[in-house]
Amino acid sequence: MIQLTIIKITGYGPWTLTLGSDREHRLQMLQASLYKEIQNLFSEKNCLAFPNRFDEIFVITNGISIDDHIEIQKQLVKSFELGLSMSIGQGNTPFEASSNADKARRSNTSLSKDHNVYGLSLSNNVGLVQIIHMDVDGSTSVSEKKSPYEVSSLIIQLYSEMSTFFLQRNSLTFFMGGDNFMIISSGINKDEINKFLEIVKQKYDISFNCGIGTAKTGRDAAKLATHSLDKIRELRDSGKKDTRIFETTC
């Protein structure tokens, strides 16, 4: 079982209108600052945040309590003059956990009315997190053949392919910048990952390196996934057998 928290700016649309028409630069700076602070506060508790939309952020919150959420919510309220809600969900898959978090907010099932924290019945029996860290193999050569914007367009297409493929397997994909993606996954095995690698290879002539990490918390799982990705490069540089997928478990 995994625990996810969705943090959402509340009343965002009407609030932005109060800033006038010359607001876009202010909104972009606000959103970037909010993501930075959320990542900072949750990472201190061994969690990891993912940007979903700029007014909404997903966080793997295995191992932290409602009181921990309230503590962070209080700090965010001090720093930002806008409304924020936190919706906590648990599930056997990342998609189920995110759906349960959303259901809690929509049904107004409150865990703390004073601090806008929502959630359905929560269990202490939260298990391991699996994260898949993917990056484009040979991205430098891709960049040499295409303009910067064409590269961005390709990355968006790859993101769409990846999101669709893994959502069908109850997993959540996030673009992490550059040519990096992270997937909060649901016990996906290497055969399934290989299916995806073959799809993008045939369709786009693009290869991915894929590091998998499994641990008790989001931050630790991401650390192991990135370690696995680094291990692929080490094995390749040492002249050993070409490896596309490597897994590390705590």
N, C-alpha and C positions, 0 to 999 in steps of 0.2 A: 504494500500500500504506500502511496506517495501523497504528500501534502503540498498543495499549491495555494498561493495567495495572489489574488488579482487586486491591484491598486489602481483606482480610477479617479480621475478628476471629476467632481460632481458639479453639475450646472455650468459646464465649461462653455457651451455655446453662448448662452445669454451673458455670461461674464465677459467673454471676449468682445462682445459688442460695446461694452462700456468703455473700451480702450480707444474707440474711434477707428477710422479707416487706416491710419498709419500705425498699424499694430503688429504686422507680421514679424518684424525683426525682434520685437519684445517677446512675442509668443515663442519663437524659436529658442531664444536665450533662456526663457523660463523653463521650457520643456527639457532642454539639455541640463540645466541646473537641477531640476527635479530628479531626473534619472540618475545623475551623479550622486545626489544625496541619498536616494533610496538604495543604490548599489552600495554606497559606503556604509550606511547603517545596518543593512542586512548582512553584508559580508563580514561584519564584526561578529555576527552570530553564526558564522559558517554557512550562510545561505548564499544564493546566487540569483540576481535579477536579470530579466530578459525584456527588452523593449518589444511590446506587441504593436500598439499604435502609440503615437506620441502622448496621447492623453490616458494611456493604459499600460501598465507594466505587470508582467508575471514574475513571481518569485517562488523558487523551490524553498519551502519553509520546513522541511523535515527537521524535527528536533527542537523546534521552538514553540512556546506556549501562547495562549491568548494574551497573557500579561506582557510577554515580549512584544507582541504586535502593538499593544496599547502604548507601551513605552516608546516605540518607534513612531507611532502615530502622533504622540505628543510633541516629539522633537520636530517632525515635519510641519506640524501646525505652527510652531514657533517660527519656522524658517520661511514659510510660504503663505501668502495671503489668499488662499483659495481652499475650497472644500475638497477633501479626499475621503474616499471610502476604501476599506479593506475587506475583501471577501475571501474567507478561508474554505477550501474544499479538500476532501480526501477521496481517494479512489484506488481501484486496483490498476488503473492505467492513468497516464497523465491527462488524457482527454476526459476521462470520467471525473478526475479531480477538478479540472477546470470547469466542467459542466456543473458539478455540485457547488462550486464556489459561486458561479453565476446564478444558479437557482436560489441560493441563500440570499443574495442581494435582491433579486427580483421579487422574492416572496417576503422580503423585509424580515428575515429571520435573524434577529440581532443577538450578538454575543456581548456587545457593549454599546448601548444607545448613545451614551455620552461621547463616544469616540468613533462612531460610524464603523464599527467592526461587525461583520456578518459571518454566519457560518451555520451549517447544519450540524447534527450531532457528530462530535469529533472523538476519535479514539486515540489512545496513547500508543497503539500497536502499529506504528508507522515503520515500514521496512526500508529496503534499499532503493537508491536512485541509480538509474542508468542514463548516462549521457554519451551521445555520439558526437565527436568533433570532426568535421570534415573541412578540408580545404582543397582548392584546385591544384592539381599537380602541374608544374610547369607554367604557373600563372605569368611569369616574366615573358615567356615566349608568346603567350596569348596577347599580352599588352603591347608587344613589339609589332604585332600584325594589325592591331585595331586602335582606333582613337580612344581616348579616355571615356567618352560617352558611350561608344560602342561596347566597350568592356562592361560598363555599368548596365547597359541593356542586356547583355549576355548573363550577367550575374542575376538580374531580376528574373530572367527566364529560368535559370537553374534553380533559383529559390522557389519559383512557382512549381516546378517539377518535383522538387524535394518535398515541399509542403504537402502537395497532393498525395504523393506516394506514401509518406509516413503518417499522414492524418488517417488514411485508410487502415493503418495499423495502430490507431489510437495513440499516436505520438505527436508531439508538438515541435515544429521546426522554427528556428529564429536565425535571422541574418545578423552576424556579429561584427560586420565591417570587413573591408578588404575583400578577400575571397574566402572568408571563414563563416561556417554555419555550425550551430549547435542544435542537436535534437534531444529533447527530453523524451526518452524512449520507453517502450513497454516490453522489456525482455526480448527485444528483436535479436535474432541470431544472425550469424555471418552470411548464411545463404540468402536471407532476405535482403541484406545490405548489398550483396553481390548482384542481386536482381536490379537494384537501383543503379549501381555502377555500370551495368551493361546497358541499361536504357539510355543514360546520358552519353555514354561512349558512342553508341550507335546513332543517336539523334544529333549530338552536338560535337562529336569527336573530342570530348573533354574527359579527362581522367581525374578522379578524386583520390586523395589519401584519407583514410578513415581511422581515427583513434576512438576506442571505446573505453569508458571508465565506469566502474560500479562501486558505490560507497554508501555510507549511511546518510550523508548530507550532500546538498547540491554543490557546494564549493569543493568538497573533496572529490566528488564524482567528476567535476570539470577538470580538476587538477590531474586526475588519473587519465582522463580522456586526452588531455593535451600531452601528458607524458607519453601516452601510446602513440600519438601523432609524431612526437619527436623521435620515438624509437624507430618508426618506419624510416625516417630520414637517415638515422644512424646506420641501420641495417643496409640501406641502399648505398650510402657513402662508403661503407666498408667492403662493398663488392659482394655481399651475401645475396641470397635469393631475393628477388624482387617481391616486396610485400605491399599490398594495398590496404589491408585491414589488420590492426593489432589491438589486443584487448588487455587491460589491466584491471584487476579486481582487488579491493582492499582485503 
